[in-house]
Structures are given as structure tokens and as C-alpha cells.
Amino acid sequence: MIRTDASRAIGTGHVRRSLALAHALRELGAEVRFVTRDLGADAGSIIGQAGFPVLQLPARNEPVPPSAVPHAAWAEVSIERDVMDTAEVLRAERPDWVVLDHYAFDAVRNTAIRAELGSRIAVIDDLADRMLSADLIVDHNFAPDHRVKYEGRAARESILLGGPRYALLGPAFAQAERYASQDPPASIGVFLGGVDSDNASAVVLNAIDRAGFKGPVEIVSTSVNPNLTALQTVAAARPGTSVRTDLPDLTGFFARHSLQVGAGGGATWERCCIGAPTVLLVLAENQLAVVPALVAENIVVSPEPLGTRDVDAVAAALRALLAPRRDVRARTGSSRWSWRAPRRIANAGGRGHGEGRSSRRCGAHVSLAQSPGNAFGLT
């Protein structure tokens, strides 16, 4: 069972990356269901369209008590309420594993679910900003050493799968067309997350014009974007500009444009897998764990100072990749960002509970504690 949500605050990225793992687990013979709460972003439809059954928790519209968990309010219910609701819909099923992809949940919630259902707990995380009680932790972002990152946040015996070697990419990336160099650039693709609540896409459109680019621009968003109508209006006034919503996957979109503009969320690894040259913006605090390392590795460019949304700064970053002889290009290849990563997670195993090892992948250490056999008990 996978527990995740989508909303205007959360976005849709947690659902997308959880689906990548769900597909890999199903390929290995697991029966996978999702539990999600109705928070206004229709996560149930996204999951259902991907072919997985969904157990829907009701919207509660109740205050969330103060919490030490930084993103506790994103659940829109108390931890106690979420445990009660989740246990109620799952008690008859008694899943072997409960996978949690949610910044609002911590060790208290995980321990309560384990006690209610007797399930093992896996957590998909990249913040390490709260205590986690889990048998397995997956963090596909860069870190110099994931063991250090989670020290004091997770039990030593937790299996830790860290780094882009475990990037959660959907099955469409297995046969996806890769980026083919276009010089000079012919078109630009813009995807700034499924919600883009601050309408950063409009800022990017302005920056594209200021950078002097006159070619086609394709913007991708979703129907839950609160600024969608305004964005469509702005795009309609610019020749050659289109807005597309609710694409089932972004493989073709990432491959067909000379240059991509995106945010430093989960779609970062999708762009890297396709090999698209990218200007990467920081649109959320947790993306500061990703973007600086990618810039340092000369994999992307980002507006300076890091985190700015100033139009001139974004335009300057665009010019760096629009120049005929640009030096910064996204690196590609399955040895760096592979569509096989979700299956590695589903099929992870090793030589002894609690042992650890590190290896270099994409300029970051992949640190993991091994456990006997398959992490999810699948063959």
C-alpha cells in the first residue's frame, strides 16, 4: 500500500514518483494499492488513470494542531486523524508494506501505523527534516553522504537507498526518445510542476522574450494549476506559444525541445534521463538540496543568486544555453539517471542487515545499509 497526497501546497510530484515505484513493484508480482486524501488536486484520478486501485480518505476540513514537523499542515488533518482514517480502510487488507511519500508524516505517525496494521514501513523522502521510523528509506536526491544526512533522523538498522541511482522514473522512460542536439536552439519547453501556484511560468515567458528568443515555446501544466487561465491568456498573446495540460507522461515533451526550463523537483531526474539542456529554478526550499549540486557538476544552469525569480536573472541563465556554442549541457545515459532505478528500489537487497557501502553516482555518494535479500520481499 502506498500513502501519498496531492494538493496546491504539495503539488503532484509525490504522486508521480510513487507511481513509478508502484509500477516496478507490480512488475515484480506485488499487488499495489494507493491511499490518498481528497485535498483538492484529484490525486485519485491521476492514480486511477495509471491503472492502480485507490482508497480515498475523506476531506476533513479541520485545524491541524501545532507540530514540530515543518510540513505538518500539508496533511490538512492531525496525525492522529490520519492514522485513524488510514487504519480503518486498510485493517481488513493487512498490507505487508506501507510506503509513505509525504512530508507531513514523521516517526510518530509511522510507528502508529505499524502498530495498527503490523506492516513494515518504507518512506520516500528527501528532506531529512524530521524523525523517521522506517524499515526502508528512499532518497533519490544528491547528498555528499546520505548516512550523514539522516544521522539522528532514522534508526541505524533502517535500509537507506540514496542518490540518483534510485531516481523514481516512470516506466515510459524505458523506451523514451532521448534528446538530440539542436544548435542553434529551435524551441523551448517549460514545466514548473503540476501546480505552479506562484505562476512562475509567466515569469519564465517574460524572461524568454527578454533573452531575445523568438521561437516556439510549449508550456506544460495541469488542470489543478490555480493560475492556468491567466497563463493561457498570456501564452495566447505570444506567437508560437502553447499550453498543454494533464499529459500522461513527459518523455516526448522533454525530448522534442532544444532547451528546457524547469523546477528542481522530481522532474529534474526525468530531464536528466532524457538528456535535455536545462535552466533549473528553485521554487521550493527542499529544491536547494538538489539544484546547487547539479550546477556545481555543470549539469544544469540556474539563475543567480540561487533561488531568485528575477526576470533579468532568468533571462541571463537562458542566454547561457541559447548561445550557439554553449558549454553547459545536461548529461544523459542510463549509467547516470536510469529508468531502471524504481526496479532497483523494489528489488534492492544485499549481504547483511545494517551493513553499509558508498559508491559514486552523478557526483553524489550513494549510501545504503544492506538487508538480506529483496527489500520488499519480492523475487
TARAKA-V148356 format. One record per residue. N is the residue number from 1. PSI is psi in degrees with one decimal (* if undefined). Layout:
{{N | PSI} {N | PSI}}
This chain:
{{1 | 136.8} {2 | 126.5} {3 | 116.0} {4 | 166.2} {5 | 165.5} {6 | 142.9} {7 | 179.5} {8 | -31.3} {9 | -41.1} {10 | -34.5} {11 | -168.3} {12 | -1.0} {13 | -33.6} {14 | -39.1} {15 | -43.5} {16 | -44.9} {17 | -30.3} {18 | -36.4} {19 | -36.8} {20 | -44.3} {21 | -39.3} {22 | -42.2} {23 | -42.3} {24 | -40.6} {25 | -41.7} {26 | -37.1} {27 | -29.4} {28 | 6.7} {29 | 3.5} {30 | 147.3} {31 | 120.4} {32 | 129.6} {33 | 158.9} {34 | 147.9} {35 | 126.3} {36 | 153.4} {37 | 145.4} {38 | 100.0} {39 | 18.5} {40 | -2.3} {41 | 8.4} {42 | 46.6} {43 | -33.9} {44 | -38.7} {45 | -41.5} {46 | -45.0} {47 | -44.0} {48 | -39.9} {49 | -23.7} {50 | -4.5} {51 | 19.7} {52 | 141.4} {53 | 147.0} {54 | 130.5} {55 | 117.4} {56 | 124.4} {57 | 147.0} {58 | 150.7} {59 | 135.2} {60 | -29.7} {61 | 52.1} {62 | 152.9} {63 | 145.6} {64 | 123.0} {65 | 156.0} {66 | 143.2} {67 | 154.4} {68 | -12.1} {69 | 118.5} {70 | -34.2} {71 | 26.1} {72 | -34.4} {73 | -19.9} {74 | -22.3} {75 | -23.5} {76 | 14.0} {77 | 166.4} {78 | 160.2} {79 | -42.3} {80 | -42.4} {81 | -42.1} {82 | -39.6} {83 | -44.1} {84 | -46.9} {85 | -43.5} {86 | -45.2} {87 | -35.7} {88 | -41.4} {89 | -15.7} {90 | -10.5} {91 | -38.2} {92 | -24.0} {93 | -30.5} {94 | 65.6} {95 | 148.0} {96 | -39.3} {97 | 142.0} {98 | 118.8} {99 | 126.6} {100 | 123.3} {101 | 87.0} {102 | 121.0} {103 | -13.6} {104 | -12.1} {105 | 140.0} {106 | -163.7} {107 | -33.8} {108 | -47.0} {109 | -44.2} {110 | -42.0} {111 | -38.7} {112 | -40.5} {113 | -41.5} {114 | -41.8} {115 | -37.9} {116 | -39.2} {117 | -15.2} {118 | 19.3} {119 | 156.2} {120 | 154.4} {121 | 129.2} {122 | 141.2} {123 | 129.7} {124 | 120.9} {125 | 161.0} {126 | 5.8} {127 | -38.9} {128 | 42.6} {129 | 13.0} {130 | 165.2} {131 | 139.4} {132 | 128.2} {133 | 104.2} {134 | 147.3} {135 | -28.4} {136 | 132.5} {137 | 130.8} {138 | 122.1} {139 | 103.1} {140 | 8.9} {141 | 166.0} {142 | 146.2} {143 | 142.6} {144 | -38.9} {145 | 113.7} {146 | -26.7} {147 | -39.0} {148 | -41.9} {149 | -40.8} {150 | 6.5} {151 | 128.7} {152 | -5.7} {153 | -19.3} {154 | 153.4} {155 | 145.9} {156 | -31.7} {157 | -4.7} {158 | 136.3} {159 | 130.6} {160 | 113.7} {161 | 110.4} {162 | 143.7} {163 | 166.0} {164 | -12.5} {165 | -24.0} {166 | 25.1} {167 | 134.3} {168 | 86.9} {169 | 139.9} {170 | 164.2} {171 | -20.7} {172 | -23.8} {173 | -10.8} {174 | -42.7} {175 | 16.0} {176 | 144.7} {177 | 138.6} {178 | 159.6} {179 | 135.9} {180 | 128.9} {181 | 134.6} {182 | 112.8} {183 | 113.6} {184 | 160.7} {185 | 136.6} {186 | -27.6} {187 | 163.4} {188 | 136.8} {189 | 140.4} {190 | 119.5} {191 | 112.9} {192 | 36.9} {193 | 163.5} {194 | -15.7} {195 | -48.2} {196 | 57.8} {197 | -22.4} {198 | 5.6} {199 | 44.6} {200 | -22.0} {201 | -37.4} {202 | -37.7} {203 | -43.0} {204 | -41.0} {205 | -43.1} {206 | -42.0} {207 | -35.7} {208 | -44.1} {209 | -42.0} {210 | -27.9} {211 | -8.3} {212 | 11.8} {213 | 128.3} {214 | -0.9} {215 | -175.4} {216 | 146.2} {217 | 130.1} {218 | 124.4} {219 | 132.3} {220 | 135.1} {221 | -163.1} {222 | 167.8} {223 | -10.2} {224 | 1.0} {225 | 118.2} {226 | -17.0} {227 | 16.6} {228 | -45.8} {229 | -44.5} {230 | -39.2} {231 | -41.9} {232 | -35.2} {233 | -45.2} {234 | -42.9} {235 | -36.8} {236 | -25.1} {237 | -7.7} {238 | 120.6} {239 | 137.0} {240 | 15.1} {241 | 131.8} {242 | 155.3} {243 | 124.1} {244 | 143.3} {245 | 150.6} {246 | 43.7} {247 | 140.4} {248 | -31.2} {249 | 165.3} {250 | 13.8} {251 | -50.3} {252 | -38.9} {253 | -44.8} {254 | -28.4} {255 | -28.1} {256 | -7.7} {257 | 150.1} {258 | -27.5} {259 | 141.7} {260 | 145.4} {261 | 124.1} {262 | -179.7} {263 | 161.5} {264 | 38.4} {265 | -155.8} {266 | -28.0} {267 | -13.7} {268 | -45.0} {269 | -27.4} {270 | -44.4} {271 | -41.8} {272 | -38.5} {273 | -40.6} {274 | -28.7} {275 | 21.6} {276 | 128.1} {277 | 134.2} {278 | 136.3} {279 | 119.4} {280 | 123.5} {281 | 150.3} {282 | 110.7} {283 | -2.0} {284 | 152.8} {285 | -38.6} {286 | -19.5} {287 | -13.8} {288 | -14.8} {289 | -11.5} {290 | -52.4} {291 | -46.7} {292 | -38.9} {293 | -38.0} {294 | -37.9} {295 | -43.8} {296 | -31.3} {297 | 2.3} {298 | 34.0} {299 | -33.4} {300 | 170.3} {301 | 155.5} {302 | 146.0} {303 | 146.6} {304 | 141.7} {305 | 156.5} {306 | 130.4} {307 | -9.0} {308 | 150.6} {309 | 20.4} {310 | 133.3} {311 | -43.7} {312 | -37.1} {313 | -41.8} {314 | -39.9} {315 | -39.5} {316 | -39.9} {317 | -38.8} {318 | -42.4} {319 | -32.8} {320 | -30.7} {321 | -15.3} {322 | -18.0} {323 | 142.3} {324 | -34.2} {325 | 77.1} {326 | 143.8} {327 | -16.0} {328 | 115.1} {329 | 145.6} {330 | 138.7} {331 | 148.8} {332 | 175.8} {333 | 140.9} {334 | -19.2} {335 | -16.4} {336 | -64.0} {337 | 107.3} {338 | 141.8} {339 | -13.6} {340 | -8.5} {341 | -46.1} {342 | -35.0} {343 | -33.4} {344 | -39.3} {345 | -49.9} {346 | -29.2} {347 | 18.5} {348 | 144.4} {349 | 177.2} {350 | -145.5} {351 | 12.1} {352 | 129.9} {353 | 126.7} {354 | -7.2} {355 | 156.2} {356 | 155.6} {357 | 161.4} {358 | 144.8} {359 | 157.5} {360 | 128.9} {361 | 122.0} {362 | 34.9} {363 | 10.7} {364 | 152.7} {365 | 136.5} {366 | 109.6} {367 | 129.9} {368 | 147.9} {369 | 129.0} {370 | 156.7} {371 | 157.8} {372 | 132.4} {373 | -148.0} {374 | 131.3} {375 | -35.9} {376 | 8.2} {377 | 23.3} {378 | 159.0} {379 | *}}
